[in-house]
């Protein structure tokens, strides 16, 4: 018989509860008046054949000549049952005698009666009092099992803590991370503790780690270089306009990006929780995500502008700067500082460029340059040249 591992006890209990509830929840109460648990403390049945019970509080006080199926919040069986008991509830208490087996799933299970055959129990806490007993085996899983009664044959459980002060006629096999507390002479057979095996640790060789790092670098070079090359080919004016805020004063853009990276997410969350502004906040999150992703191409182009002061094509500047940035992002520890600088510089430069395009800034007459206008950019076949207005 396979013992359930300690890590699967909770999952097994949940599955057992779901199965039992589906099996019994749809059945009507066999002979119970249609009233709530607060007005009917006990369930009366005809006493013959299988009996089905479904209610919040179930108290079976009469004897049942057959099987009992019960699902609810609290199940108490004080009458005698000639068949089996299958129940699922938060609290299950059996004080009567059961001539068959018990199959139980719940949170707290207390056995205070004589079970003629075996028991299968999945719960958080299982208590078998000195008045409770099993004629056959006790199998199941729980966080805590306290056995002060008698078990006629074997005990096979997965458990967090196991205490046996009663008697076990066979062997005890339990899966646990802790030793059980067993009174002397309580077990007639053997006691075996099964420890859940630790997952094997696989240590990668230095060569495997290097090859993995190299493959990741090659993938990043190909994928991100394609992105930067396309950006330099399709959006040269946007890249040039944004990086104009990095060439003369990178610290200004860095400060703006730092403040915005803190203030903007907080503001969007505040707008989101107002419910009314949720659509605006979601749109703002999408825009902010787009600006964050675009920081790579802008900083890559900025690096290319620093390296090439001439009239090289924008796609060359973006591609070379992107390769340098990709390699820097692959170096351990250095990549953290590079990534932070890339995001803050890119965000700050984009926000400053957006601020420069504000409509209310155009207060001068048409055809006249603004007093604080930046250098005019003119595009040639070979790249960009800068002239003063």
N, C-alpha and C positions, 0 to 999 in steps of 0.2 A: 504493500500500500504506500503510495507516494505521499510524502509529507509536504504540506503547503509551505513555501518559503515565507519568512517573516515579512518580506516586503510586499507580498501579495495578499496578506490577511484582510486589509481594508477593502481592496477591490473584490475579493471573494465574498465578503459579507454584503457589499452593496449589490452585487449580482444576484446573490441568493434572495435578498429582500425584494428586488424587482421581480424575480421569477415567481416568488410566492404571492406577491400582491396581484400580479397579472392572472395567476391561476385561481385566486379566490376572490379578488375584489369585485369582479363582475357578477359573481353569484349572489343571489338574493339570500337574505337571512332565512334559515329554514323555518323556524317557528317563532320568530321574534316579532313583537309588535313594532309597527313603523313609527317609532318615536326616538328622540335623542337620548344620548347616554345619561344626561342629567336627570331624566325621569324614569329610566329603566336601568336599575343597577345590575340586574341579572338577566341572562338569556335563558328562556325555557324552551325545551325541545321535546319532540315526541319520543326520543330515546332509542329509536330504531333506525339503522342504516346510517350512511354518511351524513354528517351534519356540517353545514356551511354557515359561517358567521362573518359578517362584515359590518363594523361599526367603529366609532371612536373608542368607546370603552366596552369591552366584552368580558362578562363574568359568567362562566359556565358552572353552575352549581349542581345541576342534576347529573345523574349517570347517563352515559351514552353507550349504546350497544352498536358500535361501528366506529368509523374514522371521524376525526374532527379536523376541519379546515377553517382557519381563522386568520383574519387580517384586520388590523386596526392600530390604534395608538397604544392601547393597553389591553392585554389579554391575560385573564386569570382563569385557571381551570382548577376548581376545587372538587368537582365530581370525578367519579371513576370512569375510565374510557377503556372499552374492550379492544379497540383497534389502535390505529396510529394517530399521532397528533402532528399536523403540519401547520405551522403558524409563523406569521411575520408581524412584528410590532415593535414599538419602541421599548416597551416593558412587557416581559413575559414571565408569568409566575405559575408554576404547576405544583399544586399541593395534593392533588388526588393521585390515584394509582392508574398507570397506563399499562395495559397488557401487551401493547405492541411497541413500535419504535416512535421516537420523537425526531422531527426535523424542524429546527427552529432557526430563525434569523431575527436579530434585534439588537438593541443597545444594551439593555440589562436583562439577563436571563437568570432566573432562580429556580432550581429544582429542589422541591421540598417533599416530593412524593416518590413512590417506588415505580421505576420504569422497568418493565419486565425484560425488554429486549435492549436494543442499542440506541444511542443518541448521536445525532449529527447537529452540531450547534455552531453558528457563526454569529459572533456578538462582540461588543466591546468588553463587557464584564460578564463572566459566567460564575455562578455560585451554586455548588451542590452541597446543601446543608447536611448535617449529621442524620437528618431524617430522610434525605434523598438518596437514591441508589439507582444503579443501572445493572441489569442482569447480564448484558453483553458488553459491547465496546463503547467507548466515548471518543468520537472523532470530531474535529472542527478546528476553529481558529478564533482567537480572541486576544485582546490586549492584556487581560488579566483573568486567570482561572484559579479559583479557590475551591479545592475539593476536600471536604470534611466528611463526606458520605462514603459509599462503597461502590466500586466498579467491579463487576464480575470478571471481566476479561481484560483487554488491552486498552491503553490510553494513547492515542496518536493525535497530537495537536501541534499547531503552530501558534506560538504565544509570546507575549512580551515578558510576563512574569507568571510563574506556575508555583502554586503552593498545594502540597498534598499532606493533609493531616488525617485523612481517612485510610481506606484500604483499597488496593488494586490487586485483583486476582491474577493478572497476567503481567505483561511488560508495559513499560512507559517509554514512549519515543516522542520527543518534542523538539521542535525547531525554535531556537531562541538565541538571542545575544547574551542572555544571562543564565546563570545556573539556577535550577529549580530548588525550592526549599521543600524537602521531603523528609517527613518524620521517620525515625528509625523503625524498620520492620513494616512500613506501610505498603511496600511493593513486594509482591511475592516473586515476580520475575526479575528481568533486567531493566536497568535505566540507561537510556541512550539519549544524549543530547546531540542534535544535528545543527551545526553552525552553517549559516548561509554562506556559500562560497563567494569570496571577493572576486569581482571581475578582473580578468588578467590585464596586467599593465604591459603595454607594448611600447618599448623605447625605440624611437626612430634613430637610425644611424645618422651621423653628421652628414654623410654623403646624400642620404635621402632628404634631409632637411634642406641642404644646399640646392639639390635639384628642384625641390618644390618651390623654394624661393626664386630660383632662376626662371622656372616656368611661369610663376606669377608675375615676375618682372617683364618677361617677354609678352605675356598677354596684355598687361597694362600698357606697354609701349605700343603695341599694335592698336588696341581699342581706343586709348585716349589720344594717341597721335592722330588717328583718323578724325576724332572729334575736333581737335585743335586745328587741323588742316582745313576741315570744312568750315569752321568758324572764321578762319583767316581768309578763306576764299569767298564766302558768302556774306560775311558781316564785317568787312574791314573798317568801315566808317564807325560802327558802334564800338568796336574794340579800341580804335584810336581815340574816340571821344572819351571813353571811360578811363583809359589809362593816362589821359592827359592830367588827371587828378593825382596820379601816382608819381609821374616823372619829376615834377618840381617839389611836391610836398607829400611824401608817402606817410609821414607821421600824422598828418591831418586826417587822411583817409583811415589810418589805423585806429585813431581815437574814435572817429565816427562809427566805424564798424564794431568796435568794442561796446560802445554805448548802445548801439542799435541791437546787437546780438542779445543784450539783456532786456532792453525795454520793449522791443517789438513782440517777442513771444509772450511776455507778461500781459501786454495790452491785448493781444489776440485772445488769450485765455479769458481775460475779464469780459471781453465782448461776447465770447462764446457762451459763458455761463448766464448771460442775460436772456438767453433763449431767443429773444426777438432779433438780436444781432448775430445769431448763429450762422446764417448764410453769408453774411459779410465776413465773419471770422474764418469760415472755411475757405472762402475765396482768398482772404489774406494769407492763410497758411499755404495755399498753393503758390501764390506769388512769392512768398518768402522762401519756399523750397526751391522755386525756379532760380531766384537770385543766388541762393546758396550754391546750387549746382553750377551756376555760371561763373562762380569765382575762379574755377580752375582755368578756364580759357582766358579770362581777363588777366590773371596773374601770369599765365604762360606767355601771353602776348607782351606783357610788361617786361618780363625777363628778356624776351627777344628784342625789345626796343632798347634795353640797356646794353645789350651785346652788339647790336647793329645800329650804328648811328647814321648810316647812309640811307640810300634809296632802295634797299632790298624790298622785294614784294612782301606784303603783309602775311601771306601764307607761310613764307620762310621764317619770319620772326615768330609766328605762332607755333610752328612745328618745332623749331629748335628750342624755344623756351619751354614748350610742353615736354620734350624729352628730358631736359634738365630737371624740371619739376617732378616728373614721374620717378626718375632715379632717386631724387632726394626723399620722396615719399616712401620709398622702399627700404630706407636705411633705418634700422631699429633705433629708438629713442630720438634720433634727429627728426624722424617723420612726425612726431608729435608737435614739435615746435614749428616745423614747416607747414603742417596742416593748419595749425592755429593762425599762423601769419597769413597763409593763403586765404582762409575764410574771412578774417577780419579786414585785410587789405581789399579783397574783392568786394565785400559787402559795402565797405566805406566808399570805395571809388564809384560803385554803381549808384549808391544813394546820392552822392554829390553830383553825379552826372544827371540824375533825375531831377535834383533840385535846380540845376542850371537850366533845365527845360521848362520850368514852371511858367504858366501863361502870364501871370501878373508881373513877370520880370521885364516883359517887352513894353516899356513905357516911353521909348524913344520914337522919333518920327521915322516913317518908312524910308529906307535907303540910308539911314544914318546908323553907324555902329554904336553899340552901347558903350558907356564909359568904362565898365568893368568887364567887357567882353574878352574872352580868351583869344589866343592866337587863332587866326583863320587857317583852316586846313584845306589844302587843295590836293586833289588826287591826280597823279600822273600814271603813265603806263607802267612805271617801275615801282611805284609805291606812293608814299606821302611826302610832301614837303611843307614846311611851316613858314608862313609869312606873317608879318604884323599887319594889322588893319591900317 
